Amino acid sequence: MTGLRIVGKIPVTRRTSAEKWYLKASSSLVNLRSQAVTEKPWGGVFRVETDHRVELFTESISFDHRLYQQDIAGSIAHARMLASVGLLTLDEADQIVKTLEQIREEIAAGKFEFRIGWEDIHMHIERVLTERLGDIGRKLHTARSRNDQVATDFRLWVRDAIDTLIPLIRKLQAAFVNRCEGDFDCILPGYTHLRRAQPVLAPHYWLAYC
């Protein structure tokens, strides 16, 4: 089988029906974008705003706002990576990092406005970043998809949650051990398949949770 090599543009007279349809659709898409009124980044082809009931159904900012620290930490790391490979200048990266740090402080202080229409924490941070930095802020998403960003946020959040829970679990384990010291003379029935099987000491029962 030989490969097909195309050089230059395909003559108009030789375009297939599929190619003609694509050109027509692309032209219509440009016209729709010029008439778009929605401010959503994905809403370039829409000529009316999203129904508020749909926004209430699809929003996640009411619960994913808790990901703001991880989202900003991932974006700061990404900005520094882009600068290290020359896709951002050092000045651009510094501006992005400083603005992201300002946004993080504003959210932590309760001075950041959350809006249902902006859907999620990623959109909120991105929107404010680009409002303050313009095209420099938009460069942050070079070489990164939203799916990359979401997956990274979740992983970082779980890691941080584990770090928070470990000392609390250790405190709970210590409480069970301390309880054992006062319950050595307490005998309880041990159950197997909901039936009493043998007597066990209460400390044996407490330590089962450690």
C-alpha positions in Angstrom: 0.0 0.0 0.0 1.4 3.4 -1.0 0.9 6.5 1.1 -1.1 9.5 -0.1 0.8 12.7 -0.2 -1.1 16.0 -0.7 0.8 19.1 -1.6 -0.8 22.6 -1.7 -4.5 23.3 -1.6 -7.2 21.1 -3.1 -8.8 22.9 -6.2 -12.3 24.0 -5.5 -13.7 21.9 -8.5 -12.3 18.8 -6.9 -13.6 19.3 -3.4 -15.8 16.5 -2.1 -19.3 17.1 -0.7 -18.0 16.6 2.8 -15.3 19.3 2.3 -17.9 21.7 0.9 -20.1 21.1 3.9 -17.2 21.7 6.3 -16.3 25.0 4.6 -20.0 26.1 4.8 -20.3 25.1 8.4 -17.0 26.8 9.3 -18.3 30.0 7.7 -21.6 29.8 9.7 -19.6 29.2 12.9 -17.7 32.4 12.4 -20.9 34.3 11.9 -22.4 32.9 15.0 -19.3 33.7 17.1 -19.6 37.3 16.0 -23.1 37.5 17.3 -22.5 35.6 20.5 -23.6 37.4 23.7 -22.7 34.8 26.4 -19.6 35.4 28.4 -18.8 31.7 29.0 -15.5 30.5 27.4 -17.3 27.6 25.9 -20.3 29.6 24.7 -18.9 31.2 21.5 -21.6 29.8 19.3 -24.5 30.7 21.5 -26.5 33.8 20.8 -28.5 33.9 24.1 -27.5 33.5 27.8 -27.8 30.2 29.5 -31.1 29.6 31.3 -30.7 30.2 35.0 -32.3 26.9 35.8 -29.6 25.1 33.8 -26.9 27.0 35.6 -28.3 26.0 38.9 -28.4 22.3 37.7 -24.9 22.3 36.3 -22.9 24.5 38.7 -20.4 22.9 41.1 -18.9 26.0 42.8 -21.2 25.4 45.8 -19.0 22.5 46.7 -15.8 22.5 44.6 -14.7 25.9 45.9 -12.8 23.9 48.5 -10.4 23.0 45.7 -9.1 26.5 45.4 -5.8 26.0 47.1 -5.0 22.9 45.0 -6.1 24.6 41.8 -3.9 27.6 42.4 -1.0 25.4 43.5 -1.2 23.4 40.3 -1.5 26.6 38.1 1.5 28.1 39.8 3.6 25.0 39.1 2.4 24.9 35.5 3.3 28.6 35.0 6.8 28.0 36.3 7.1 25.0 34.0 6.0 27.0 31.0 8.7 29.6 31.9 11.4 26.9 32.3 10.8 25.7 28.7 10.5 29.1 27.2 6.8 29.3 26.5 6.4 32.1 29.0 8.9 34.8 29.8 10.1 35.1 33.4 8.2 38.3 33.8 5.0 36.8 32.5 5.3 33.8 34.8 6.0 36.2 37.8 2.9 38.2 37.0 0.8 35.0 36.8 2.1 33.6 40.0 1.7 36.9 41.9 -1.9 37.3 40.7 -2.8 33.7 41.6 -1.3 34.3 45.1 -3.5 37.4 45.4 -6.6 35.4 44.4 -5.7 32.7 46.9 -5.5 35.3 49.7 -8.8 36.9 48.7 -10.6 33.5 48.8 -9.0 32.6 52.1 -10.1 36.0 53.5 -13.7 35.6 52.2 -13.3 38.6 49.9 -13.7 36.7 46.6 -17.1 36.7 44.9 -18.4 33.4 43.8 -21.0 33.3 41.0 -23.3 30.5 39.9 -22.9 31.6 36.2 -19.1 30.9 36.4 -19.9 27.2 37.2 -16.8 25.9 39.0 -13.6 26.9 40.9 -11.5 26.5 37.8 -13.5 28.9 35.8 -13.6 31.4 38.7 -9.9 31.6 39.1 -9.3 31.6 35.3 -11.8 34.3 34.7 -10.4 36.7 37.4 -6.8 35.9 36.3 -7.5 36.9 32.7 -9.5 39.9 33.7 -6.5 41.2 35.6 -3.7 40.1 33.2 -5.4 39.9 29.8 -3.5 37.8 27.2 -0.8 36.9 29.7 -3.4 35.2 31.9 -4.7 33.2 28.9 -1.2 31.8 28.2 -1.4 29.8 31.4 -3.5 27.1 29.7 -0.8 26.4 27.1 -0.1 22.6 27.1 -2.8 21.9 29.6 -6.4 20.7 29.2 -9.2 21.2 31.7 -9.2 17.5 32.3 -5.5 17.6 33.2 -6.3 20.5 35.6 -9.3 18.7 37.3 -7.4 15.4 37.7 -4.4 17.2 39.3 -6.7 19.2 41.6 -8.4 16.0 42.9 -5.1 14.2 43.4 -3.7 17.2 45.4 -6.9 17.5 47.4 -6.9 13.8 48.4 -3.2 14.0 49.3 -3.8 17.0 51.5 -6.9 15.4 53.0 -4.9 12.4 53.9 -2.2 14.5 55.6 -5.0 16.2 57.6 -6.6 12.9 58.6 -3.5 10.9 59.7 -2.9 12.8 62.9 -6.6 12.7 63.7 -6.7 8.9 63.2 -3.7 8.6 65.5 -5.5 10.5 68.2 -8.5 8.2 67.8 -6.2 5.1 68.1 -4.6 6.5 71.2 -8.1 7.1 72.7 -9.0 3.4 72.1 -5.7 2.3 73.7 -6.3 4.5 76.7 -9.8 3.1 77.0 -8.3 -0.4 77.1 -6.4 0.3 80.3 -9.6 0.8 82.3 -11.5 -2.1 80.7 -9.3 -5.1 81.4 -11.9 -6.6 83.7 -14.8 -6.1 81.3 -16.0 -9.2 79.5 -18.2 -9.0 76.4 -19.8 -11.7 74.2 -18.0 -12.2 70.9 -20.4 -12.7 67.9 -20.0 -14.8 64.8 -22.7 -14.4 62.1 -24.9 -12.6 64.6 -24.7 -15.5 67.1 -22.8 -15.5 70.4 -19.6 -17.4 70.0 -17.2 -16.8 72.8 -16.4 -14.3 75.6 -13.8 -11.6 74.8 -12.3 -8.8 76.8 -13.4 -5.3 76.0 -9.8 -4.2 75.1 -9.9 -6.9 72.4 -13.0 -5.2 71.0 -11.5 -1.7 71.2 -8.2 -2.7 69.6 -10.1 -4.1 66.6 -10.5 -0.5 65.5 -6.8 0.3 65.6 
